[in-house]
Structures are given as C-alpha cells and as structure tokens.
Amino acid sequence: MALTLKTPGVYIQEIQTLPASVAQVETAIPAFLGYTSVDPGKAVRISSMVEYEENFGGPYVGVTIPISGTTPNLAVGIPVVVDTYFMFESLQMYFANGGGPCYVISTGVSGSGITDTDYTGSGKALEILSKEDEPTLIVMPELRGVGNAAGTTGTFYTVVQQALAQCNELQDRFTIIDVYEGKTVALADPIAKLRDNIGTQYLKYGAAYYPELNTTLSHRNDAIKFSGGVYNGQTLAAVETLAATPVAEAAGAPAAAQFLLEIQTDLSNALGELSITLPPSCAMAGVYARVDNDRGVWKAPANVSLNNVSDPAIKISHEDQEDMNVSTTGKSVNAIRTFTGKGVLVWGARTLAGNDNEWRYVPVRRLFITMEESISKATEFVVFEPNDKNTWVRVKAMIENYLTGLWRQGALAGAKPKDAFFVNVGLGETMTAQDILEGKLIVEVGVAAVRPAEFIILNFSHKLQES
C-alpha cells in the first residue's frame, strides 16, 4: 500500500512476493439421507457411531421374536424382520469400510413410512443438503423403501434424478446410487429398470453399484423385541437389564434371568439365522473415503475388498458383468463380486455415463470436482481486485503451483508439468478488452487426468528356438 510520508523517519513496508496457495478441499465427506430414531431437523456432522447415537438415537427396533408360555420351556418362534429402516447399520458399514467425518440428514422418524417427498419436498432432506457446502457425496441407502410391494421402482429413480440434478447445479458433489432390486418382490431385471427409469441427464455425476450385500453385522439387543407371552413388547436389552438388576418383575412374569436362561438356546438359534442385507452405497462411501485417504481422489475406488461383508446377495459372473460394464445404453453399472482367495471386491469404476470418453470413470469425474472446487475457493480473493497483469500473474502462478503438486503426486498424466496441464490468462489470450470492461477475469485450465487401466491385455506368441 502507498505510504503517506509527512514526518521524517524510517518506514517499513512489507512487499508480498509469494503467490497465494490453493488449499485442496475434502474429497470424501458423504451426506447420508434416511430415517432415524430421533430427527433433530437439521444436518449434523459426525465422526463416529457414538456421535450418531447422541444425535439420532440407536437402531430401529426391527426384529420381533414371538414367544409363548409363562413357565419353563418357552418356545421361541421364527423372528419377524422389518428391514426398511437401517440407517444405524448403514453408518456402521460406512465406518467399518474406512469412512471418516460425514453428515447425516434425517428424512423423518423411523417407522413413520417412507415417501419420496421426505427427500425432495420443500424444506426436506435434499433441500437441506443443498445448503451445506462441505459434503461431496450423496448416499441414500433407505431409498429402496419407496418401492411398492409389487416390486416396481415407484418413485425411487425420481429421487435419484433430483440428487443428480443437485450435483450438476452445485458441481461440488457426486451421488452413489443403489440399483433398485425391489422392496418385497424382487425385480426380474433390476439393471434394465435402472436404465429405463433414471433418464439421461447429469449421469456423469453418479455411479451405480449392484447387488446388495449380505453383511456380518448382527442386530443389537436394543433392536430386538419380544411379542406374546411374558415381556411382550419389551426389547431384549431391557429384559437383560432386568436380569442384572434387583427390580420387581411384571405380574405373572418369571424372573428375567430365569426367563433368559430358559429360552437361551432357542433364542441363540433364532438370532443366528438372521443376517443383515444392505444396499452397497453405504459400504462404497467408506471405500471412497479409504481410497482417497490412502492413494488420492484420482485413484479408482475399485479392486478393493469390502469389510463386514460375507458375500454379495447375488453372484455375478464374468459374463454377467459384460453388459453391466459396457452397454449400448451407455449406462454402466459397477459390479461387486466374489473372487476365490481375495474375498468380496468392488469390480467396476464407471459413472453412469459409461460411454462418455470424458466422464466415463469415477476417479476422473471426482478429480475434476475436487480441482474445480479447490481452485474456485482459492481464487475468491481476486474478486474486486484490479483486473490487470499483476493479478493475472498471481492467479496463474497460484493455479500452476497447485497443479504441479497434483502432477507430482501422480494425479495428472505427463512426463513434464507442461505435458500434464496448462493455465492461460490474459488480454488477447483468454479475454477481450470488452471482457475486461465488463469486469470478467477469464482463466483457462486444461489437465490430463490419469485414467484407470480397466482392461489389461497381455499378448503372447511363440518364439522359435534359436540355440
């Protein structure tokens, strides 16, 4: 700044010589939208299951175990499982697969019914999410509940379309999509249903995964209740508490400790038969976070194993995946498959725009989202600065330093920085005199993003004996 000199003396003026720097934004901060035991009515940022329970309560009481009789040999019936509400278990899968900080937005109280308007209505989940700047992934694991008993897609893909539209509008987030497989009646061809119903707009902002996953998670005791007989309507956790504390029993009911002892074998057998099957989006959100942290957003979140998964609900073969991965419709679906000696692996890294040469790969799309958001935030200081060469040089140096750092980490392809990216700004280069009069500072940035080696081709031939 220019000094005003009126009094004789020595004056110090600091000269700024270093360009501003670009701070990279977070790349894998999911926002989970779904039903919770407690609805705080706002988006909440959490980093653990402890924080989830503090804000949203515990799991939905979704398992009912019929019992009969009052004194010894109580018979345990076949458990009745309501698997519509599983946000608690979805967050467990997310953290188990490498997830870190995330946002949770409640669409309502669990058990109140699932409707598309809870996601897309005015003031509802997606609108609340649109006002949050940090989330970079949209995950809606419970959305399958909007389908009806006949197994049709209902409004499932209407909500997905709204999520993709938000990604396109804000250009700072990406949607992880579950293939709708039917709520109570399985669809004959769920992938065809996806391609028929998801539309054609903004497909580069989403990736679909199939099939659902059989997990090794178990139902917590406070998610299991009894029906009929003694302790009707009470959870297993509540009865266990009674067994451990000297409190009066309900009239006509045996002591809780004796009750649990009498049904222990049948209860263990009944619970042992239960498994929790979840849509893959919650686990994939954790995979995205894990791969970003270990390698970088430019690394494909594929060929990695899933934790807490016993097997995919549907076995997919090499031949089954051919049409899923490369389709004439252009709508690719990423398979989750089991490989002998390797476990359950994510075996695909394509967006729904599978035939788009620019945006067919998940890591390319997400790398550009990261670069665009990081550079956009870093250049905000230029607003209202003089639109002259001094400012142009500062902006160019700042962006080039950032891209050079990405190139050194392996995010950009090229033997030299000039082969990996370019940054252009200036009068007669990116702007006309009219642009400057109108207050426009236009910067052109081009990058050569690395792409995954999806098809490894090994050519073998016979070599004639020479000695």
C-alpha positions in Angstrom: 0.0 0.0 0.0 1.2 3.5 -0.7 2.8 5.2 2.4 1.8 8.7 3.4 5.0 10.4 4.5 4.8 13.5 6.5 7.2 13.1 9.4 10.9 12.5 8.9 11.9 8.9 9.9 12.4 5.3 8.8 9.4 3.4 7.5 9.0 -0.3 6.9 6.8 -1.7 4.2 6.3 -5.4 3.6 6.2 -6.4 0.0 4.2 -9.5 -1.0 6.2 -11.6 -3.4 4.8 -15.1 -2.9 1.6 -16.2 -4.7 -1.4 -17.3 -2.8 -1.8 -21.1 -2.5 -4.7 -23.4 -3.3 -5.9 -25.5 -0.3 -7.5 -28.7 -1.6 -11.0 -29.3 -0.3 -12.0 -32.5 1.3 -12.9 -35.2 -1.2 -15.0 -37.8 0.6 -17.4 -36.2 3.0 -20.7 -38.2 2.5 -24.1 -36.9 3.4 -26.4 -39.8 4.5 -30.1 -39.2 3.9 -32.6 -41.5 5.7 -34.8 -42.2 8.6 -33.5 -42.1 12.2 -34.9 -42.9 15.7 -34.5 -39.2 16.5 -35.0 -36.4 14.0 -33.0 -33.2 15.0 -34.4 -31.4 12.0 -31.0 -30.3 10.6 -27.9 -31.6 9.0 -25.4 -32.9 11.7 -21.7 -33.6 11.1 -20.5 -36.7 12.9 -17.2 -38.7 13.1 -18.3 -41.9 14.9 -21.2 -44.1 15.9 -21.1 -42.5 19.4 -21.9 -39.1 17.9 -24.6 -40.7 15.7 -26.4 -42.1 18.7 -26.0 -38.8 20.6 -27.8 -37.0 17.8 -30.0 -39.6 16.1 -30.6 -42.3 18.7 -30.0 -46.1 18.4 -31.1 -48.6 15.8 -34.7 -49.1 14.8 -36.4 -51.9 16.7 -36.9 -54.0 13.6 -36.8 -57.6 14.8 -39.7 -59.2 16.6 -39.3 -62.6 18.2 -42.6 -64.4 19.1 -42.6 -66.3 22.4 -45.3 -68.4 24.2 -45.8 -69.8 27.6 -45.1 -68.5 31.0 -43.1 -71.1 32.8 -40.3 -73.2 31.7 -39.5 -74.3 28.1 -40.7 -71.1 26.5 -40.8 -71.6 22.7 -39.1 -69.0 20.5 -40.8 -68.6 17.2 -39.4 -67.5 13.8 -38.2 -63.9 14.0 -40.1 -61.3 12.0 -37.7 -58.8 10.5 -38.6 -55.4 9.1 -35.6 -54.3 7.1 -37.0 -51.0 5.8 -35.2 -48.8 8.3 -31.4 -49.4 8.7 -29.6 -46.1 8.8 -27.8 -47.2 12.0 -26.5 -50.3 10.3 -25.6 -48.3 7.2 -23.4 -45.9 9.2 -21.8 -49.0 10.8 -20.9 -50.3 7.4 -19.6 -46.9 6.3 -17.2 -46.6 9.3 -16.2 -50.2 9.0 -15.0 -49.7 5.4 -12.8 -46.7 6.1 -15.3 -43.8 6.5 -14.4 -40.7 8.4 -16.4 -37.5 9.0 -19.8 -37.4 7.4 -23.2 -35.6 7.5 -26.5 -37.2 8.5 -29.8 -35.6 7.5 -32.9 -37.3 8.8 -35.8 -37.7 6.5 -38.1 -38.4 9.4 -38.6 -40.8 12.3 -38.0 -44.5 11.6 -41.3 -46.4 11.4 -43.3 -43.4 10.1 -43.3 -44.6 6.5 -41.1 -43.8 3.6 -42.1 -41.4 0.9 -40.2 -39.6 -1.9 -41.4 -36.2 -0.6 -39.4 -36.8 2.6 -36.4 -36.5 0.3 -37.5 -34.0 -2.3 -40.2 -31.9 -0.7 -39.8 -28.2 0.3 -37.6 -27.9 3.3 -36.8 -31.7 3.2 -33.6 -33.6 3.1 -32.2 -32.7 -0.4 -33.0 -29.1 0.1 -31.3 -29.1 3.5 -28.3 -30.7 1.9 -28.1 -28.1 -0.9 -27.3 -25.5 1.7 -24.4 -27.4 3.1 -21.1 -26.7 1.4 -18.8 -29.4 2.8 -20.5 -32.7 1.6 -19.0 -34.2 -1.6 -21.1 -37.4 -1.8 -24.8 -38.1 -1.6 -25.8 -41.5 -0.1 -29.5 -42.7 0.3 -29.4 -46.3 1.4 -33.0 -46.5 2.7 -34.4 -45.1 -0.5 -35.4 -48.6 -1.7 -38.3 -48.3 0.7 -40.3 -46.1 -1.7 -40.9 -49.0 -4.0 -44.2 -50.9 -3.5 -45.0 -54.5 -2.7 -45.2 -55.4 -6.4 -41.5 -54.7 -6.8 -41.9 -51.7 -9.1 -39.4 -48.9 -8.9 -42.1 -46.4 -7.7 -40.5 -43.0 -7.2 -37.1 -44.4 -6.4 -35.4 -43.1 -9.5 -37.3 -39.8 -9.3 -35.4 -39.0 -6.1 -32.1 -40.2 -7.7 -32.7 -37.8 -10.5 -33.2 -34.9 -8.1 -29.9 -35.9 -6.4 -28.1 -35.9 -9.7 -29.6 -32.5 -10.6 -28.3 -31.1 -7.4 -24.8 -32.4 -8.2 -25.0 -30.7 -11.6 -26.2 -27.4 -10.1 -23.7 -27.2 -7.3 -20.9 -29.0 -9.2 -19.2 -30.0 -5.9 -20.7 -33.4 -5.1 -21.3 -36.9 -6.6 -24.1 -39.4 -6.0 -23.5 -43.1 -5.1 -26.5 -45.0 -6.4 -28.0 -48.3 -5.4 -29.7 -50.4 -8.1 -33.3 -50.8 -7.0 -33.9 -54.5 -6.6 -37.4 -54.5 -5.3 -38.7 -54.0 -1.8 -40.7 -57.1 -1.0 -40.8 -58.7 -4.5 -37.5 -58.9 -6.4 -37.4 -57.3 -9.9 -36.7 -59.7 -12.8 -34.1 -57.4 -14.3 -33.3 -54.5 -11.9 -30.4 -53.2 -14.1 -32.8 -52.8 -17.1 -35.2 -51.0 -14.7 -32.5 -48.6 -13.8 -31.6 -47.8 -17.4 -35.3 -47.4 -18.3 -36.1 -45.0 -15.4 -33.1 -43.0 -14.5 -33.2 -40.8 -17.5 -30.3 -39.3 -19.5 -29.4 -36.1 -17.7 -26.4 -35.5 -15.4 -25.3 -39.1 -15.5 -21.7 -38.2 -15.1 -22.4 -37.1 -11.6 -23.4 -40.6 -10.4 -22.2 -44.2 -10.2 -24.4 -47.2 -9.6 -23.4 -50.4 -7.7 -25.0 -53.9 -7.7 -26.0 -56.1 -6.0 -27.0 -55.7 -2.3 -24.6 -57.2 0.3 -25.0 -59.8 2.9 -23.2 -58.4 5.9 -21.6 -59.9 9.0 -23.3 -57.3 11.2 -25.6 -58.5 13.9 -28.8 -56.9 15.3 -28.1 -55.2 18.6 -30.2 -56.3 21.6 -32.0 -53.0 21.7 -33.2 -53.6 18.1 -34.9 -56.9 19.1 -38.2 -57.1 20.9 -40.5 -60.0 22.1 -44.1 -60.4 21.2 -46.6 -62.6 23.1 -46.1 -64.3 26.4 -44.1 -62.7 29.1 -42.2 -59.4 28.5 -44.4 -58.7 25.5 -43.2 -55.6 23.6 -40.0 -55.3 25.6 -36.6 -55.3 23.9 -34.0 -58.0 24.6 -31.8 -55.3 26.0 -34.5 -54.2 28.5 -35.0 -57.8 29.7 -31.2 -58.3 30.1 -31.2 -55.1 32.2 -34.0 -56.5 34.4 -32.0 -59.7 34.8 -29.0 -57.8 36.1 -30.8 -55.5 38.5 -33.0 -56.4 41.5 -36.3 -54.9 40.4 -39.8 -56.2 40.7 -41.0 -58.4 37.9 -44.2 -57.8 36.0 -47.2 -59.6 37.5 -47.2 -63.2 36.3 -43.8 -63.0 34.7 -40.9 -65.1 35.7 -37.7 -63.5 36.8 -35.9 -62.1 33.8 -32.7 -64.1 34.5 -34.7 -67.3 34.6 -36.6 -66.3 31.5 -33.5 -65.7 29.5 -31.9 -68.9 30.8 -35.0 -70.9 29.7 -35.0 -69.6 26.2 -31.3 -69.1 25.7 -30.7 -72.0 23.2 -33.8 -71.2 21.1 -33.0 -67.5 21.2 -29.4 -68.1 20.1 -30.5 -70.3 17.3 -33.2 -67.8 16.1 -30.7 -64.9 16.1 -28.0 -67.0 14.5 -30.3 -67.4 11.5 -30.7 -63.7 11.0 -28.5 -61.7 8.6 -28.5 -58.1 7.7 -28.5 -57.3 4.0 -27.7 -53.7 3.0 -27.6 -51.8 -0.3 -23.9 -51.3 -1.3 -23.9 -47.5 -1.3 -23.1 -47.2 2.4 -20.1 -49.5 2.1 -19.0 -47.8 -1.1 -19.0 -44.4 0.7 -16.5 -45.8 3.1 -14.4 -47.3 0.2 -14.3 -43.8 -1.5 -13.0 -42.3 1.8 -10.5 -45.0 2.4 -9.0 -44.9 -1.2 -8.9 -41.1 -1.1 -7.1 -41.1 2.1 -4.6 -43.9 1.1 -4.0 -43.0 -2.5 -5.9 -39.9 -3.6 -9.1 -39.0 -5.3 -7.6 -39.8 -8.7 -7.3 -43.5 -7.7 -10.3 -45.6 -8.8 -12.3 -46.9 -5.8 -12.2 -50.4 -7.3 -10.3 -53.7 -6.9 -10.5 -53.2 -3.2 -12.1 -55.5 -0.7 -15.2 -54.8 1.4 -15.2 -55.2 5.2 -18.1 -56.8 7.2 -19.4 -58.4 4.0 -19.9 -62.2 3.8 -20.9 -62.3 0.1 -23.0 -60.4 -2.5 -26.7 -61.2 -2.3 -26.5 -62.2 -6.0 -23.5 -64.0 -7.6 -22.2 -62.2 -10.7 -20.0 -64.0 -13.2 -17.6 -62.6 -15.8 -20.3 -63.0 -18.5 -23.0 -61.4 -16.3 -20.8 -58.3 -15.9 -20.2 -57.7 -19.6 -23.4 -55.9 -20.3 -23.3 -54.2 -16.9 -20.0 -52.6 -17.5 -20.2 -51.8 -21.3 -23.7 -51.3 -22.6 -25.2 -49.9 -25.7 -27.4 -47.7 -23.5 -24.2 -46.1 -22.1 -25.4 -46.6 -18.5 -22.8 -48.6 -16.8 -23.4 -50.4 -13.5 -20.4 -51.4 -11.3 -20.4 -55.0 -10.1 -19.5 -56.2 -6.6 -18.1 -59.8 -7.0 -16.6 -62.6 -5.0 -13.1 -63.9 -6.1 -11.5 -67.0 -4.7 -8.8 -66.2 -2.3 -9.5 -62.5 -2.5 -12.9 -62.1 -0.9 -15.6 -59.6 -2.0 -14.2 -56.9 -4.3 -15.5 -53.8 -6.0 -15.1 -54.7 -9.7 -16.0 -51.5 -11.5 -15.2 -47.8 -11.6 -17.5 -46.3 -14.2 -20.0 -43.5 -13.9 -23.5 -43.9 -15.3 -22.1 -42.1 -18.4 -20.3 -45.2 -19.3 -19.8 -44.4 -23.0 -18.7 -40.8 -22.4 -14.9 -40.6 -23.2 -14.5 -37.6 -20.9 -16.5 -38.7 -17.9 -16.8 -42.5 -18.0 -14.6 -43.0 -15.0 -15.5 -42.2 -11.4 -11.9 -41.0 -10.4 -11.8 -38.6 -13.4 -15.1 -37.0 -12.6 -14.3 -36.7 -8.9 -10.8 -35.3 -9.5 -12.3 -32.6 -11.6 -14.9 -31.8 -9.0 -12.0 -31.5 -6.4 -9.9 -29.3 -8.7 -12.8 -27.1 -9.6 -13.9 -26.6 -6.1 -10.4 -26.1 -4.7 -9.4 -23.5 -7.3 -12.8 -21.8 -7.1 -12.5 -21.2 -3.4 -8.8 -20.2 -3.6 -9.5 -17.5 -6.2 -12.2 -15.8 -4.3 -9.7 -13.2 -3.1 -9.4 -11.9 -6.6 -13.0 -10.6 -6.6 -12.8 -6.8 -6.9 -9.0 -6.9 -7.3 -7.7 -4.8 -10.3 -8.2 -6.7 -13.5 -4.6 -6.2 -14.7 -1.5 -8.2 -15.5 -0.3 -8.2 -11.8 -3.5 -10.0 -10.8 -3.3 -12.3 -13.8 0.2 -13.4 -12.9 -0.7 -14.1 -9.3 -3.7 -16.2 -10.3 -1.7 -18.1 -12.9 1.2 -18.9 -10.5 -1.2 -20.0 -7.8 -3.1 -22.4 -10.0 0.1 -23.7 -11.7 1.7 -24.4 -8.2 -1.4 -26.4 -7.2 -1.5 -28.4 -10.4 2.2 -29.1 -10.2 1.6 -30.6 -6.8 -1.1 -32.9 -8.2 1.2 -33.9 -11.0 4.0 -34.9 -8.6 1.5 -37.0 -6.6 0.5 -38.9 -9.8 -2.9 -37.4 -10.4 -2.0 -36.0 -13.8 -0.5 -37.7 -16.8 2.6 -36.4 -18.5 6.4 -36.7 -18.3 6.7 -33.0 -17.5 4.3 -30.5 -16.0 3.8 -28.8 -19.3 2.6 -32.1 -20.7 0.2 -32.6 -17.8 -1.6 -29.2 -17.7 -1.8 -25.6 -18.9 -3.1 -22.4 -17.4 -3.9 -19.5 -19.7 -5.0 -16.0 -18.6 -4.5 -12.6 -20.2 -5.7 -9.9 -22.6 -5.8 -11.3 -26.1 -5.3 -14.8 -24.7 -8.5 -15.6 -22.7 -10.1 -12.1 -22.5 -11.0 -9.3 -24.9 -11.0 -5.7 -24.0 -14.8 -5.9 -23.7 -14.5 -8.7 -21.2 -12.2 -6.5 -19.0 -14.6 -3.6 -19.3 -17.4 -5.9 -18.1 -15.2 -7.0 -15.1 -14.6 -10.5 -16.3 -11.3 -12.3 -15.4 -11.3 -15.5 -17.5 -8.8 -18.3 -16.8 -8.5 -21.4 -18.9 -7.2 -24.5 -17.2 -6.6 -27.8 -19.0 -5.4 -31.0 -17.3 -4.6 -34.5 -18.5 -6.1 -36.7 -15.8 -4.8 -40.2 -15.3 -7.3 -42.9 -16.2 -7.6 -46.3 -14.7 -6.2 -49.3 -16.6 -9.5 -51.1 -16.9 -8.6 -53.7 -19.4 -5.2 -55.4 -19.1 -4.3 -57.1 -22.4 -1.3 -59.4 -22.4 -0.2 -60.6 -25.9 1.6 -63.9 -26.0 3.3 -65.6 -29.0 5.5 -68.5 -29.7 9.2 -67.8 -30.1 11.3 -70.0 -32.3 14.2 -71.9 -30.7 17.5 -70.1 -31.5 20.1 -72.2 -29.8 
